[in-house]
Amino acid sequence: MKTSEIRELSTSDLIERIDTERTMLIRMKLNHAITPLDNPQKLKQTKLTIARLLTELRARESQPKSK
């Protein structure tokens, strides 16, 4: 997921997407422990996506709210 796509999401969508990505990462880790993944780089890509989502969420929280 690109940064430009992440910025277009609403805050509630960001939170939902973070939960989804974290769940997917846990499942991929468990599956990888049992049988190796076809592409182990997907683990790294998922971690980076979660980091991007969290960064955007923190940036939104730190911005002063305009009235």
RANOR-V415970 format. One record per helix or strand of 3 or more residues. SS is the DSSP state (helix for helix, strand for strand). FROM is the first residue (numbers start at 1). TO is the last residue. If there is no record, write none. Layout:
[[SS;FROM;TO] [SS;FROM;TO]]
This chain:
[[helix;3;8] [helix;11;34] [helix;41;62]]
